[in-house]
Amino acid sequence: MEYVKCDLCSSDKHEPVAHQTDRLHRTTEEVFTVVRCAQCGLHFTNPRPTPAEIGRYYAAGYAFHASAPSWRRRLDRILDWAANGPLAGLAAPLPVLAKRLAARVRPSVTDPVLRFYREGGQGTFLDIGCGAGIHAHFWGAESALQSCHRRVDVAGVEISETARAALTEAGIRCWPDLSSVPPEENFGLIRMNWSLEHVHSPREYFSFIARHLSSEGQAIITVPNYSGLIYRLAPDCVELPVHLYHFRPEDIVAYAGEHGLSAVEVKTFSYPEMFRAAAEAGLLPSEFSSHLGIVKAKALLDFMKPLDDLGWGNDMLVVLKKTQLAIKAERDA
Ligand SMILES: [Zn+2]
């Protein structure tokens, strides 16, 4: 374990806001603490496992590194379509199906990768924490590396050796960490899908983005939103110890500002499955887990929509680009 200062402002003054063990993956019974920086307000896990220790807190087959057979991917796509299409309510009388579909109900958030290239964006797409490149978390397969590879130049950074082997086999360039990426590489689009909360120093990632993003490029960051409703109800409803940071939108914006980046979009959103999963792990009252069928899931989604727009969604998407000042400074250098 290591005790750390605030990664954003370097202050060593902070106060505890929550204590929790690994309720989700059950890798340990140790209790961890989330603290709030007294100077800038950043929330982080402290003390925390060192980079050498963190591996043992990742359950075997941690979802995002897994590869899946193609029949499974096809079935996933069909279920996603059914859950979010106009006919989802038809499954209501069939409890088993209704429950499976409920788990897949999600808000409509435009995929920022597909949008970037559709609107004429140029340059290589780098996905940091890309797994085997077959699934882009919330957005499914279409903006995962293996699918994008057919249309644009892509590359990945991925810590898992198995996942990297799958990428290499698919003909996709990949590196195990940021420091292995050649300094002259330049990217039109850099994405970090739910990975920044896992890293030991977010600052290093912003610095990397500032050095490797093209002047017309965009960086896409998605992370849980610690200002979200679920965390307001239960500040200890966090994935510990693998989440080392618990960001609010203003924290991402502050990091970006220090690196010559500005936010062109900040959006928070929620999906019903998260409430059920948190309740099942004992992190929220059990009412949330009691048979969240398709009808209730859709109602919860509708209930959350105005809160999402207020910034109370449980997850967030931030799109960054270089500031004019940073672009000018680079040209002059
Ligand atoms: Zn701070």
Boltz pocket constraint, residues with backbone or C-beta under 6 A from the ligand:
constraints:
  - pocket:
      binder: B
      contacts: [[A, 6], [A, 7], [A, 8], [A, 9], [A, 10], [A, 11], [A, 37], [A, 38], [A, 39], [A, 40], [A, 41], [A, 42]]
      max_distance: 6.0
